[in-house]
Amino acid sequence: MPKTVLVVDDDLHLRQMMQTALTMEGYVVVAAGHGRQAFHMMMKQPADIIVMDIDMPEMDGLEAIQKLKANPLTASIPVIMLTAANRANDVIRSLDAGADLHLVKPFSPFALVDLVKAYFKE
């Protein structure tokens, strides 16, 4: 059964690029444009892993991850923060919010696929 990846980014082009790369590797990809939408999607149908931006409208990625990690239904789902925020403090904030990894934009879609595969030991 294919694994599901939730991609959350307010940049439509980046969402589509990540969706394409992950879909080509056999993942089911669902997408959200901001943290609030991602949170509601995860409450209805949890994904197996989340790729989340930090700076987004409505609810930023840090707040969304904190809410997801506080919920028993979604607390154990791995989160890769994928963001332009590159200062040491940004990495600490991501990890403190519950992210498992902080990846900085610009990024290679192939590297993202490899990271997702690593979580599933594929």
Biopython code that builds the backbone (N, CA, C, O; Angstrom):
import numpy as np
from Bio.PDB.StructureBuilder import StructureBuilder

atoms = [
    (1, "MET", "N", (0.845, -1.189, 0.000)),
    (1, "MET", "CA", (0.000, 0.000, 0.000)),
    (1, "MET", "C", (0.889, 1.251, 0.000)),
    (1, "MET", "O", (1.776, 1.370, 0.846)),
    (2, "PRO", "N", (0.668, 2.172, -0.923)),
    (2, "PRO", "CA", (1.523, 3.362, -0.997)),
    (2, "PRO", "C", (1.349, 4.261, 0.233)),
    (2, "PRO", "O", (0.258, 4.373, 0.792)),
    (3, "LYS", "N", (2.438, 4.888, 0.632)),
    (3, "LYS", "CA", (2.434, 5.821, 1.754)),
    (3, "LYS", "C", (1.916, 7.172, 1.269)),
    (3, "LYS", "O", (2.075, 7.535, 0.104)),
    (4, "THR", "N", (1.291, 7.911, 2.194)),
    (4, "THR", "CA", (0.747, 9.227, 1.879)),
    (4, "THR", "C", (1.627, 10.315, 2.476)),
    (4, "THR", "O", (2.019, 10.250, 3.641)),
    (5, "VAL", "N", (1.926, 11.310, 1.658)),
    (5, "VAL", "CA", (2.727, 12.463, 2.069)),
    (5, "VAL", "C", (1.846, 13.703, 1.982)),
    (5, "VAL", "O", (1.229, 13.964, 0.950)),
    (6, "LEU", "N", (1.792, 14.462, 3.070)),
    (6, "LEU", "CA", (1.111, 15.750, 3.050)),
    (6, "LEU", "C", (2.160, 16.828, 2.825)),
    (6, "LEU", "O", (3.090, 16.972, 3.619)),
    (7, "VAL", "N", (2.012, 17.584, 1.742)),
    (7, "VAL", "CA", (2.904, 18.685, 1.399)),
    (7, "VAL", "C", (2.171, 19.984, 1.715)),
    (7, "VAL", "O", (1.069, 20.219, 1.219)),
    (8, "VAL", "N", (2.789, 20.828, 2.545)),
    (8, "VAL", "CA", (2.149, 22.073, 2.969)),
    (8, "VAL", "C", (3.075, 23.243, 2.663)),
    (8, "VAL", "O", (4.146, 23.377, 3.253)),
    (9, "ASP", "N", (2.644, 24.083, 1.734)),
    (9, "ASP", "CA", (3.425, 25.266, 1.358)),
    (9, "ASP", "C", (2.480, 26.245, 0.685)),
    (9, "ASP", "O", (1.609, 25.833, -0.081)),
    (10, "ASP", "N", (2.635, 27.531, 0.956)),
    (10, "ASP", "CA", (1.769, 28.523, 0.333)),
    (10, "ASP", "C", (2.207, 28.866, -1.084)),
    (10, "ASP", "O", (1.494, 29.573, -1.796)),
    (11, "ASP", "N", (3.364, 28.377, -1.502)),
    (11, "ASP", "CA", (3.856, 28.595, -2.865)),
    (11, "ASP", "C", (3.362, 27.453, -3.749)),
    (11, "ASP", "O", (3.841, 26.324, -3.641)),
    (12, "LEU", "N", (2.403, 27.751, -4.621)),
    (12, "LEU", "CA", (1.788, 26.738, -5.479)),
    (12, "LEU", "C", (2.821, 26.020, -6.339)),
    (12, "LEU", "O", (2.751, 24.801, -6.499)),
    (13, "HIS", "N", (3.778, 26.759, -6.894)),
    (13, "HIS", "CA", (4.797, 26.158, -7.747)),
    (13, "HIS", "C", (5.612, 25.115, -6.976)),
    (13, "HIS", "O", (5.850, 24.016, -7.476)),
    (14, "LEU", "N", (6.036, 25.460, -5.765)),
    (14, "LEU", "CA", (6.803, 24.505, -4.950)),
    (14, "LEU", "C", (5.963, 23.288, -4.575)),
    (14, "LEU", "O", (6.453, 22.160, -4.612)),
    (15, "ARG", "N", (4.703, 23.511, -4.215)),
    (15, "ARG", "CA", (3.810, 22.381, -3.902)),
    (15, "ARG", "C", (3.721, 21.442, -5.091)),
    (15, "ARG", "O", (3.834, 20.226, -4.935)),
    (16, "GLN", "N", (3.521, 21.994, -6.269)),
    (16, "GLN", "CA", (3.387, 21.163, -7.464)),
    (16, "GLN", "C", (4.683, 20.410, -7.771)),
    (16, "GLN", "O", (4.645, 19.246, -8.168)),
    (17, "MET", "N", (5.837, 21.076, -7.586)),
    (17, "MET", "CA", (7.116, 20.424, -7.830)),
    (17, "MET", "C", (7.309, 19.248, -6.865)),
    (17, "MET", "O", (7.733, 18.166, -7.272)),
    (18, "MET", "N", (6.997, 19.470, -5.589)),
    (18, "MET", "CA", (7.135, 18.387, -4.607)),
    (18, "MET", "C", (6.148, 17.258, -4.900)),
    (18, "MET", "O", (6.494, 16.080, -4.809)),
    (19, "GLN", "N", (4.918, 17.629, -5.253)),
    (19, "GLN", "CA", (3.914, 16.615, -5.594)),
    (19, "GLN", "C", (4.391, 15.756, -6.756)),
    (19, "GLN", "O", (4.284, 14.530, -6.708)),
    (20, "THR", "N", (4.911, 16.383, -7.787)),
    (20, "THR", "CA", (5.371, 15.644, -8.964)),
    (20, "THR", "C", (6.500, 14.680, -8.599)),
    (20, "THR", "O", (6.459, 13.505, -8.964)),
    (21, "ALA", "N", (7.507, 15.178, -7.878)),
    (21, "ALA", "CA", (8.653, 14.344, -7.519)),
    (21, "ALA", "C", (8.227, 13.156, -6.654)),
    (21, "ALA", "O", (8.678, 12.033, -6.879)),
    (22, "LEU", "N", (7.376, 13.394, -5.683)),
    (22, "LEU", "CA", (6.954, 12.320, -4.781)),
    (22, "LEU", "C", (6.002, 11.340, -5.465)),
    (22, "LEU", "O", (6.072, 10.136, -5.220)),
    (23, "THR", "N", (5.117, 11.847, -6.316)),
    (23, "THR", "CA", (4.184, 10.980, -7.049)),
    (23, "THR", "C", (4.938, 10.061, -8.000)),
    (23, "THR", "O", (4.585, 8.892, -8.156)),
    (24, "MET", "N", (5.980, 10.594, -8.636)),
    (24, "MET", "CA", (6.777, 9.775, -9.551)),
    (24, "MET", "C", (7.452, 8.609, -8.827)),
    (24, "MET", "O", (7.790, 7.603, -9.450)),
    (25, "GLU", "N", (7.647, 8.744, -7.517)),
    (25, "GLU", "CA", (8.258, 7.679, -6.726)),
    (25, "GLU", "C", (7.216, 6.742, -6.113)),
    (25, "GLU", "O", (7.559, 5.835, -5.354)),
    (26, "GLY", "N", (5.950, 6.964, -6.444)),
    (26, "GLY", "CA", (4.903, 6.047, -5.996)),
    (26, "GLY", "C", (4.157, 6.455, -4.746)),
    (26, "GLY", "O", (3.329, 5.691, -4.250)),
    (27, "TYR", "N", (4.430, 7.651, -4.218)),
    (27, "TYR", "CA", (3.711, 8.114, -3.040)),
    (27, "TYR", "C", (2.374, 8.733, -3.438)),
    (27, "TYR", "O", (2.230, 9.278, -4.532)),
    (28, "VAL", "N", (1.412, 8.641, -2.545)),
    (28, "VAL", "CA", (0.165, 9.379, -2.687)),
    (28, "VAL", "C", (0.429, 10.727, -2.035)),
    (28, "VAL", "O", (0.848, 10.785, -0.879)),
    (29, "VAL", "N", (0.190, 11.803, -2.756)),
    (29, "VAL", "CA", (0.499, 13.138, -2.240)),
    (29, "VAL", "C", (-0.780, 13.949, -2.140)),
    (29, "VAL", "O", (-1.546, 14.061, -3.097)),
    (30, "VAL", "N", (-0.991, 14.514, -0.955)),
    (30, "VAL", "CA", (-2.066, 15.479, -0.745)),
    (30, "VAL", "C", (-1.399, 16.791, -0.372)),
    (30, "VAL", "O", (-0.296, 16.795, 0.174)),
    (31, "ALA", "N", (-2.055, 17.898, -0.658)),
    (31, "ALA", "CA", (-1.404, 19.192, -0.472)),
    (31, "ALA", "C", (-2.332, 20.187, 0.209)),
    (31, "ALA", "O", (-3.556, 20.127, 0.090)),
    (32, "ALA", "N", (-1.692, 21.110, 0.931)),
    (32, "ALA", "CA", (-2.403, 22.207, 1.586)),
    (32, "ALA", "C", (-1.597, 23.478, 1.392)),
    (32, "ALA", "O", (-0.373, 23.439, 1.265)),
    (33, "GLY", "N", (-2.300, 24.612, 1.371)),
    (33, "GLY", "CA", (-1.658, 25.896, 1.143)),
    (33, "GLY", "C", (-1.295, 26.653, 2.404)),
    (33, "GLY", "O", (-0.628, 27.685, 2.333)),
    (34, "HIS", "N", (-1.726, 26.157, 3.571)),
    (34, "HIS", "CA", (-1.377, 26.801, 4.844)),
    (34, "HIS", "C", (-1.617, 25.825, 5.991)),
    (34, "HIS", "O", (-2.239, 24.776, 5.820)),
    (35, "GLY", "N", (-1.110, 26.196, 7.159)),
    (35, "GLY", "CA", (-1.167, 25.307, 8.314)),
    (35, "GLY", "C", (-2.559, 24.943, 8.780)),
    (35, "GLY", "O", (-2.792, 23.802, 9.180)),
    (36, "ARG", "N", (-3.482, 25.873, 8.740)),
    (36, "ARG", "CA", (-4.850, 25.582, 9.201)),
    (36, "ARG", "C", (-5.483, 24.509, 8.314)),
    (36, "ARG", "O", (-6.111, 23.578, 8.817)),
    (37, "GLN", "N", (-5.320, 24.637, 7.015)),
    (37, "GLN", "CA", (-5.856, 23.646, 6.082)),
    (37, "GLN", "C", (-5.198, 22.284, 6.333)),
    (37, "GLN", "O", (-5.873, 21.255, 6.332)),
    (38, "ALA", "N", (-3.889, 22.285, 6.545)),
    (38, "ALA", "CA", (-3.166, 21.034, 6.806)),
    (38, "ALA", "C", (-3.680, 20.373, 8.079)),
    (38, "ALA", "O", (-3.898, 19.162, 8.106)),
    (39, "PHE", "N", (-3.873, 21.161, 9.129)),
    (39, "PHE", "CA", (-4.366, 20.611, 10.389)),
    (39, "PHE", "C", (-5.731, 19.946, 10.198)),
    (39, "PHE", "O", (-5.950, 18.831, 10.672)),
    (40, "HIS", "N", (-6.633, 20.616, 9.516)),
    (40, "HIS", "CA", (-7.970, 20.048, 9.293)),
    (40, "HIS", "C", (-7.901, 18.788, 8.436)),
    (40, "HIS", "O", (-8.626, 17.825, 8.689)),
    (41, "MET", "N", (-7.042, 18.788, 7.434)),
    (41, "MET", "CA", (-6.887, 17.595, 6.592)),
    (41, "MET", "C", (-6.377, 16.417, 7.418)),
    (41, "MET", "O", (-6.848, 15.292, 7.254)),
    (42, "MET", "N", (-5.423, 16.670, 8.298)),
    (42, "MET", "CA", (-4.848, 15.600, 9.107)),
    (42, "MET", "C", (-5.849, 15.059, 10.119)),
    (42, "MET", "O", (-5.764, 13.888, 10.491)),
    (43, "MET", "N", (-6.790, 15.872, 10.573)),
    (43, "MET", "CA", (-7.805, 15.395, 11.512)),
    (43, "MET", "C", (-8.795, 14.460, 10.816)),
    (43, "MET", "O", (-9.364, 13.568, 11.445)),
    (44, "LYS", "N", (-8.996, 14.671, 9.518)),
    (44, "LYS", "CA", (-9.921, 13.827, 8.749)),
    (44, "LYS", "C", (-9.246, 12.560, 8.253)),
    (44, "LYS", "O", (-9.805, 11.469, 8.367)),
    (45, "GLN", "N", (-8.044, 12.700, 7.702)),
    (45, "GLN", "CA", (-7.326, 11.568, 7.100)),
    (45, "GLN", "C", (-5.825, 11.782, 7.279)),
    (45, "GLN", "O", (-5.194, 12.427, 6.441)),
    (46, "PRO", "N", (-5.244, 11.253, 8.357)),
    (46, "PRO", "CA", (-3.809, 11.480, 8.597)),
    (46, "PRO", "C", (-2.924, 10.907, 7.487)),
    (46, "PRO", "O", (-3.176, 9.820, 6.966)),
    (47, "ALA", "N", (-1.896, 11.657, 7.146)),
    (47, "ALA", "CA", (-0.884, 11.197, 6.194)),
    (47, "ALA", "C", (0.181, 10.418, 6.975)),
    (47, "ALA", "O", (0.175, 10.408, 8.205)),
    (48, "ASP", "N", (1.082, 9.775, 6.256)),
    (48, "ASP", "CA", (2.149, 9.009, 6.888)),
    (48, "ASP", "C", (3.360, 9.870, 7.231)),
    (48, "ASP", "O", (4.146, 9.520, 8.111)),
    (49, "ILE", "N", (3.507, 10.992, 6.537)),
    (49, "ILE", "CA", (4.601, 11.937, 6.781)),
    (49, "ILE", "C", (4.160, 13.308, 6.271)),
    (49, "ILE", "O", (3.336, 13.406, 5.362)),
    (50, "ILE", "N", (4.719, 14.369, 6.868)),
    (50, "ILE", "CA", (4.353, 15.737, 6.507)),
    (50, "ILE", "C", (5.609, 16.500, 6.096)),
    (50, "ILE", "O", (6.643, 16.420, 6.759)),
    (51, "VAL", "N", (5.505, 17.242, 4.993)),
    (51, "VAL", "CA", (6.546, 18.185, 4.573)),
    (51, "VAL", "C", (5.906, 19.563, 4.701)),
    (51, "VAL", "O", (4.938, 19.859, 4.000)),
    (52, "MET", "N", (6.439, 20.421, 5.595)),
    (52, "MET", "CA", (5.756, 21.655, 5.978)),
    (52, "MET", "C", (6.673, 22.866, 5.900)),
    (52, "MET", "O", (7.804, 22.835, 6.385)),
    (53, "ASP", "N", (6.175, 23.934, 5.286)),
    (53, "ASP", "CA", (6.852, 25.231, 5.291)),
    (53, "ASP", "C", (6.580, 25.907, 6.638)),
    (53, "ASP", "O", (5.653, 25.517, 7.347)),
    (54, "ILE", "N", (7.376, 26.912, 6.992)),
    (54, "ILE", "CA", (7.126, 27.662, 8.228)),
    (54, "ILE", "C", (6.261, 28.880, 7.952)),
    (54, "ILE", "O", (5.180, 29.014, 8.525)),
    (55, "ASP", "N", (6.722, 29.768, 7.082)),
    (55, "ASP", "CA", (6.042, 31.045, 6.865)),
    (55, "ASP", "C", (4.896, 30.880, 5.877)),
    (55, "ASP", "O", (5.098, 30.778, 4.667)),
    (56, "MET", "N", (3.672, 30.858, 6.436)),
    (56, "MET", "CA", (2.466, 30.721, 5.612)),
    (56, "MET", "C", (1.355, 31.549, 6.239)),
    (56, "MET", "O", (1.395, 31.845, 7.434)),
    (57, "PRO", "N", (0.359, 31.925, 5.435)),
    (57, "PRO", "CA", (-0.781, 32.662, 5.983)),
    (57, "PRO", "C", (-1.706, 31.739, 6.788)),
    (57, "PRO", "O", (-1.565, 30.517, 6.761)),
    (58, "GLU", "N", (-2.629, 32.341, 7.485)),
    (58, "GLU", "CA", (-3.680, 31.657, 8.254)),
    (58, "GLU", "C", (-3.139, 30.966, 9.498)),
    (58, "GLU", "O", (-3.585, 31.261, 10.607)),
    (59, "MET", "N", (-2.188, 30.053, 9.336)),
    (59, "MET", "CA", (-1.517, 29.413, 10.465)),
    (59, "MET", "C", (-0.142, 28.990, 9.966)),
    (59, "MET", "O", (-0.029, 28.249, 8.990)),
    (60, "ASP", "N", (0.903, 29.465, 10.642)),
    (60, "ASP", "CA", (2.242, 29.114, 10.161)),
    (60, "ASP", "C", (2.560, 27.648, 10.486)),
    (60, "ASP", "O", (1.843, 26.989, 11.238)),
    (61, "GLY", "N", (3.639, 27.169, 9.904)),
    (61, "GLY", "CA", (4.001, 25.771, 10.067)),
    (61, "GLY", "C", (4.350, 25.389, 11.486)),
    (61, "GLY", "O", (4.069, 24.267, 11.907)),
    (62, "LEU", "N", (4.959, 26.295, 12.236)),
    (62, "LEU", "CA", (5.322, 25.990, 13.620)),
    (62, "LEU", "C", (4.080, 25.752, 14.474)),
    (62, "LEU", "O", (4.026, 24.796, 15.247)),
    (63, "GLU", "N", (3.091, 26.620, 14.332)),
    (63, "GLU", "CA", (1.853, 26.454, 15.093)),
    (63, "GLU", "C", (1.130, 25.173, 14.672)),
    (63, "GLU", "O", (0.620, 24.438, 15.518)),
    (64, "ALA", "N", (1.089, 24.910, 13.377)),
    (64, "ALA", "CA", (0.422, 23.703, 12.884)),
    (64, "ALA", "C", (1.085, 22.446, 13.440)),
    (64, "ALA", "O", (0.402, 21.515, 13.867)),
    (65, "ILE", "N", (2.413, 22.423, 13.435)),
    (65, "ILE", "CA", (3.131, 21.250, 13.941)),
    (65, "ILE", "C", (2.894, 21.088, 15.439)),
    (65, "ILE", "O", (2.704, 19.968, 15.912)),
    (66, "GLN", "N", (2.901, 22.182, 16.188)),
    (66, "GLN", "CA", (2.644, 22.093, 17.626)),
    (66, "GLN", "C", (1.269, 21.485, 17.887)),
    (66, "GLN", "O", (1.119, 20.637, 18.768)),
    (67, "LYS", "N", (0.276, 21.912, 17.131)),
    (67, "LYS", "CA", (-1.074, 21.368, 17.303)),
    (67, "LYS", "C", (-1.131, 19.893, 16.918)),
    (67, "LYS", "O", (-1.772, 19.094, 17.602)),
    (68, "LEU", "N", (-0.461, 19.532, 15.825)),
    (68, "LEU", "CA", (-0.471, 18.134, 15.391)),
    (68, "LEU", "C", (0.269, 17.236, 16.384)),
    (68, "LEU", "O", (-0.172, 16.119, 16.656)),
    (69, "LYS", "N", (1.382, 17.714, 16.922)),
    (69, "LYS", "CA", (2.151, 16.916, 17.877)),
    (69, "LYS", "C", (1.435, 16.800, 19.224)),
    (69, "LYS", "O", (1.692, 15.864, 19.982)),
    (70, "ALA", "N", (0.543, 17.742, 19.526)),
    (70, "ALA", "CA", (-0.219, 17.693, 20.776)),
    (70, "ALA", "C", (-1.427, 16.761, 20.686)),
    (70, "ALA", "O", (-2.041, 16.438, 21.703)),
    (71, "ASN", "N", (-1.764, 16.332, 19.483)),
    (71, "ASN", "CA", (-2.938, 15.475, 19.277)),
    (71, "ASN", "C", (-2.492, 14.012, 19.198)),
    (71, "ASN", "O", (-1.632, 13.685, 18.380)),
    (72, "PRO", "N", (-3.049, 13.129, 20.020)),
    (72, "PRO", "CA", (-2.635, 11.719, 19.997)),
    (72, "PRO", "C", (-2.807, 11.052, 18.625)),
    (72, "PRO", "O", (-2.062, 10.129, 18.295)),
    (73, "LEU", "N", (-3.761, 11.497, 17.840)),
    (73, "LEU", "CA", (-3.999, 10.925, 16.514)),
    (73, "LEU", "C", (-2.831, 11.182, 15.559)),
    (73, "LEU", "O", (-2.555, 10.364, 14.682)),
    (74, "THR", "N", (-2.154, 12.303, 15.725)),
    (74, "THR", "CA", (-1.121, 12.712, 14.773)),
    (74, "THR", "C", (0.259, 12.930, 15.401)),
    (74, "THR", "O", (1.199, 13.306, 14.701)),
    (75, "ALA", "N", (0.390, 12.704, 16.686)),
    (75, "ALA", "CA", (1.626, 13.021, 17.411)),
    (75, "ALA", "C", (2.856, 12.287, 16.883)),
    (75, "ALA", "O", (3.957, 12.835, 16.921)),
    (76, "SER", "N", (2.693, 11.073, 16.398)),
    (76, "SER", "CA", (3.860, 10.281, 15.997)),
    (76, "SER", "C", (4.213, 10.405, 14.511)),
    (76, "SER", "O", (5.149, 9.758, 14.043)),
    (77, "ILE", "N", (3.482, 11.218, 13.782)),
    (77, "ILE", "CA", (3.738, 11.363, 12.347)),
    (77, "ILE", "C", (4.988, 12.218, 12.140)),
    (77, "ILE", "O", (5.069, 13.325, 12.671)),
    (78, "PRO", "N", (5.963, 11.721, 11.377)),
    (78, "PRO", "CA", (7.185, 12.501, 11.137)),
    (78, "PRO", "C", (6.906, 13.774, 10.347)),
    (78, "PRO", "O", (6.035, 13.816, 9.478)),
    (79, "VAL", "N", (7.681, 14.822, 10.680)),
    (79, "VAL", "CA", (7.534, 16.116, 10.018)),
    (79, "VAL", "C", (8.898, 16.597, 9.532)),
    (79, "VAL", "O", (9.863, 16.664, 10.293)),
    (80, "ILE", "N", (8.948, 16.929, 8.244)),
    (80, "ILE", "CA", (10.119, 17.578, 7.666)),
    (80, "ILE", "C", (9.740, 19.026, 7.429)),
    (80, "ILE", "O", (8.858, 19.311, 6.619)),
    (81, "MET", "N", (10.403, 19.956, 8.133)),
    (81, "MET", "CA", (10.181, 21.373, 7.878)),
    (81, "MET", "C", (11.034, 21.744, 6.679)),
    (81, "MET", "O", (12.244, 21.519, 6.673)),
    (82, "LEU", "N", (10.405, 22.307, 5.675)),
    (82, "LEU", "CA", (11.084, 22.715, 4.444)),
    (82, "LEU", "C", (10.839, 24.211, 4.288)),
    (82, "LEU", "O", (9.736, 24.629, 3.935)),
    (83, "THR", "N", (11.856, 25.011, 4.549)),
    (83, "THR", "CA", (11.652, 26.441, 4.685)),
    (83, "THR", "C", (12.870, 27.249, 4.251)),
    (83, "THR", "O", (13.984, 26.728, 4.180)),
    (84, "ALA", "N", (12.646, 28.503, 3.967)),
    (84, "ALA", "CA", (13.750, 29.416, 3.649)),
    (84, "ALA", "C", (14.407, 29.924, 4.933)),
    (84, "ALA", "O", (15.480, 30.526, 4.880)),
    (85, "ALA", "N", (13.780, 29.689, 6.075)),
    (85, "ALA", "CA", (14.326, 30.130, 7.360)),
    (85, "ALA", "C", (15.587, 29.328, 7.666)),
    (85, "ALA", "O", (15.529, 28.118, 7.884)),
    (86, "ASN", "N", (16.737, 30.022, 7.680)),
    (86, "ASN", "CA", (18.016, 29.319, 7.703)),
    (86, "ASN", "C", (18.924, 29.707, 8.865)),
    (86, "ASN", "O", (20.068, 29.254, 8.914)),
    (87, "ARG", "N", (18.461, 30.515, 9.786)),
    (87, "ARG", "CA", (19.304, 30.865, 10.930)),
    (87, "ARG", "C", (19.263, 29.735, 11.958)),
    (87, "ARG", "O", (18.327, 28.935, 11.973)),
    (88, "ALA", "N", (20.270, 29.675, 12.806)),
    (88, "ALA", "CA", (20.335, 28.624, 13.834)),
    (88, "ALA", "C", (19.078, 28.649, 14.695)),
    (88, "ALA", "O", (18.559, 27.596, 15.067)),
    (89, "ASN", "N", (18.591, 29.836, 15.012)),
    (89, "ASN", "CA", (17.375, 29.962, 15.814)),
    (89, "ASN", "C", (16.168, 29.337, 15.109)),
    (89, "ASN", "O", (15.295, 28.770, 15.766)),
    (90, "ASP", "N", (16.113, 29.439, 13.778)),
    (90, "ASP", "CA", (15.000, 28.850, 13.022)),
    (90, "ASP", "C", (15.000, 27.329, 13.134)),
    (90, "ASP", "O", (13.947, 26.704, 13.265)),
    (91, "VAL", "N", (16.183, 26.751, 13.081)),
    (91, "VAL", "CA", (16.297, 25.295, 13.214)),
    (91, "VAL", "C", (15.830, 24.868, 14.600)),
    (91, "VAL", "O", (15.085, 23.897, 14.735)),
    (92, "ILE", "N", (16.262, 25.584, 15.621)),
    (92, "ILE", "CA", (15.859, 25.269, 16.997)),
    (92, "ILE", "C", (14.355, 25.393, 17.151)),
    (92, "ILE", "O", (13.721, 24.536, 17.767)),
    (93, "ARG", "N", (13.772, 26.459, 16.593)),
    (93, "ARG", "CA", (12.312, 26.643, 16.686)),
    (93, "ARG", "C", (11.571, 25.489, 15.999)),
    (93, "ARG", "O", (10.559, 25.013, 16.513)),
    (94, "SER", "N", (12.067, 25.042, 14.850)),
    (94, "SER", "CA", (11.441, 23.915, 14.137)),
    (94, "SER", "C", (11.469, 22.657, 14.986)),
    (94, "SER", "O", (10.454, 21.981, 15.149)),
    (95, "LEU", "N", (12.635, 22.352, 15.523)),
    (95, "LEU", "CA", (12.776, 21.131, 16.315)),
    (95, "LEU", "C", (11.976, 21.218, 17.612)),
    (95, "LEU", "O", (11.376, 20.231, 18.038)),
    (96, "ASP", "N", (11.963, 22.395, 18.244)),
    (96, "ASP", "CA", (11.176, 22.587, 19.463)),
    (96, "ASP", "C", (9.679, 22.442, 19.204)),
    (96, "ASP", "O", (8.938, 21.986, 20.074)),
    (97, "ALA", "N", (9.240, 22.824, 18.022)),
    (97, "ALA", "CA", (7.818, 22.705, 17.671)),
    (97, "ALA", "C", (7.418, 21.250, 17.427)),
    (97, "ALA", "O", (6.236, 20.908, 17.464)),
    (98, "GLY", "N", (8.421, 20.392, 17.175)),
    (98, "GLY", "CA", (8.125, 18.979, 16.960)),
    (98, "GLY", "C", (8.584, 18.422, 15.632)),
    (98, "GLY", "O", (8.346, 17.251, 15.337)),
    (99, "ALA", "N", (9.242, 19.247, 14.821)),
    (99, "ALA", "CA", (9.743, 18.752, 13.535)),
    (99, "ALA", "C", (10.857, 17.734, 13.779)),
    (99, "ALA", "O", (11.606, 17.829, 14.752)),
    (100, "ASP", "N", (10.946, 16.773, 12.886)),
    (100, "ASP", "CA", (11.996, 15.766, 12.966)),
    (100, "ASP", "C", (13.244, 16.201, 12.213)),
    (100, "ASP", "O", (14.351, 15.754, 12.512)),
    (101, "LEU", "N", (13.055, 17.077, 11.234)),
    (101, "LEU", "CA", (14.154, 17.518, 10.388)),
    (101, "LEU", "C", (13.839, 18.906, 9.862)),
    (101, "LEU", "O", (12.676, 19.232, 9.621)),
    (102, "HIS", "N", (14.870, 19.729, 9.681)),
    (102, "HIS", "CA", (14.723, 21.090, 9.150)),
    (102, "HIS", "C", (15.540, 21.159, 7.866)),
    (102, "HIS", "O", (16.770, 21.152, 7.912)),
    (103, "LEU", "N", (14.868, 21.226, 6.730)),
    (103, "LEU", "CA", (15.509, 21.294, 5.420)),
    (103, "LEU", "C", (15.324, 22.708, 4.872)),
    (103, "LEU", "O", (14.236, 23.278, 4.957)),
    (104, "VAL", "N", (16.406, 23.271, 4.305)),
    (104, "VAL", "CA", (16.390, 24.673, 3.877)),
    (104, "VAL", "C", (16.187, 24.781, 2.368)),
    (104, "VAL", "O", (16.788, 24.042, 1.589)),
    (105, "LYS", "N", (15.325, 25.721, 1.975)),
    (105, "LYS", "CA", (15.137, 26.074, 0.566)),
    (105, "LYS", "C", (16.288, 26.982, 0.155)),
    (105, "LYS", "O", (16.781, 27.727, 1.001)),
    (106, "PRO", "N", (16.734, 26.964, -1.068)),
    (106, "PRO", "CA", (16.287, 26.068, -2.134)),
    (106, "PRO", "C", (16.764, 24.642, -1.859)),
    (106, "PRO", "O", (17.739, 24.428, -1.138)),
    (107, "PHE", "N", (16.070, 23.684, -2.438)),
    (107, "PHE", "CA", (16.334, 22.288, -2.169)),
    (107, "PHE", "C", (16.208, 21.501, -3.459)),
    (107, "PHE", "O", (15.652, 21.983, -4.446)),
    (108, "SER", "N", (16.719, 20.308, -3.439)),
    (108, "SER", "CA", (16.570, 19.408, -4.573)),
    (108, "SER", "C", (15.364, 18.516, -4.322)),
    (108, "SER", "O", (15.270, 17.906, -3.257)),
    (109, "PRO", "N", (14.438, 18.422, -5.274)),
    (109, "PRO", "CA", (13.305, 17.516, -5.082)),
    (109, "PRO", "C", (13.774, 16.069, -4.914)),
    (109, "PRO", "O", (13.116, 15.270, -4.248)),
    (110, "PHE", "N", (14.918, 15.740, -5.524)),
    (110, "PHE", "CA", (15.459, 14.380, -5.394)),
    (110, "PHE", "C", (15.928, 14.131, -3.960)),
    (110, "PHE", "O", (15.756, 13.036, -3.425)),
    (111, "ALA", "N", (16.521, 15.151, -3.344)),
    (111, "ALA", "CA", (16.945, 15.025, -1.948)),
    (111, "ALA", "C", (15.733, 14.860, -1.038)),
    (111, "ALA", "O", (15.773, 14.092, -0.077)),
    (112, "LEU", "N", (14.659, 15.578, -1.339)),
    (112, "LEU", "CA", (13.434, 15.440, -0.550)),
    (112, "LEU", "C", (12.887, 14.018, -0.669)),
    (112, "LEU", "O", (12.508, 13.414, 0.335)),
    (113, "VAL", "N", (12.845, 13.491, -1.870)),
    (113, "VAL", "CA", (12.371, 12.116, -2.076)),
    (113, "VAL", "C", (13.238, 11.147, -1.277)),
    (113, "VAL", "O", (12.717, 10.233, -0.637)),
    (114, "ASP", "N", (14.554, 11.341, -1.310)),
    (114, "ASP", "CA", (15.455, 10.464, -0.561)),
    (114, "ASP", "C", (15.189, 10.528, 0.940)),
    (114, "ASP", "O", (15.238, 9.506, 1.624)),
    (115, "LEU", "N", (14.906, 11.729, 1.453)),
    (115, "LEU", "CA", (14.605, 11.873, 2.883)),
    (115, "LEU", "C", (13.307, 11.161, 3.244)),
    (115, "LEU", "O", (13.229, 10.483, 4.269)),
    (116, "VAL", "N", (12.297, 11.316, 2.408)),
    (116, "VAL", "CA", (11.022, 10.629, 2.657)),
    (116, "VAL", "C", (11.228, 9.111, 2.617)),
    (116, "VAL", "O", (10.722, 8.390, 3.477)),
    (117, "LYS", "N", (11.957, 8.641, 1.639)),
    (117, "LYS", "CA", (12.249, 7.202, 1.552)),
    (117, "LYS", "C", (12.955, 6.713, 2.815)),
    (117, "LYS", "O", (12.664, 5.622, 3.305)),
    (118, "ALA", "N", (13.872, 7.507, 3.337)),
    (118, "ALA", "CA", (14.620, 7.113, 4.526)),
    (118, "ALA", "C", (13.691, 6.906, 5.726)),
    (118, "ALA", "O", (13.922, 6.017, 6.545)),
    (119, "TYR", "N", (12.656, 7.714, 5.827)),
    (119, "TYR", "CA", (11.708, 7.543, 6.936)),
    (119, "TYR", "C", (10.961, 6.219, 6.835)),
    (119, "TYR", "O", (10.577, 5.634, 7.848)),
    (120, "PHE", "N", (10.760, 5.758, 5.624)),
    (120, "PHE", "CA", (10.037, 4.500, 5.426)),
    (120, "PHE", "C", (10.979, 3.335, 5.173)),
    (120, "PHE", "O", (10.532, 2.219, 4.907)),
    (121, "LYS", "N", (12.296, 3.591, 5.256)),
    (121, "LYS", "CA", (13.318, 2.556, 5.051)),
    (121, "LYS", "C", (13.168, 1.869, 3.704)),
    (121, "LYS", "O", (13.274, 0.647, 3.604)),
    (122, "GLU", "N", (12.917, 2.674, 2.657)),
    (122, "GLU", "CA", (12.713, 2.123, 1.300)),
    (122, "GLU", "C", (14.002, 2.173, 0.510)),
    (122, "GLU", "O", (14.033, 1.756, -0.648)),
]
sb = StructureBuilder()
sb.init_structure("model")
sb.init_model(0)
sb.init_chain("A")
sb.init_seg("    ")
for serial, (resi, resn, name, xyz) in enumerate(atoms, 1):
    if name == "N":
        sb.init_residue(resn, " ", resi, " ")
    sb.init_atom(name, np.array(xyz, "f"), 0.0, 1.0, " ", f" {name:<3s}", serial, name[0])
structure = sb.get_structure()
